[in-house]
């Protein structure tokens, strides 16, 4: 899976969480803090899941 596709899915997830928080009446400051934290988690997990594996080192 590509990094862009993974991040697109995670952004849709964050948008859904933000929408639910707005409907629930959560203050905007807390929504923004949560969104930034989720975005950081999304970037970290996308990089770790889509990173190419290092090729094996040939033995002599």
Secondary structure, 3 states (H helix, E strand, C coil): CCHHHHHHHHHHHHHHHHHHHHHHCCCHHHHHHHHHHHHHHHHHHHHHHHCCCCCCCCCC
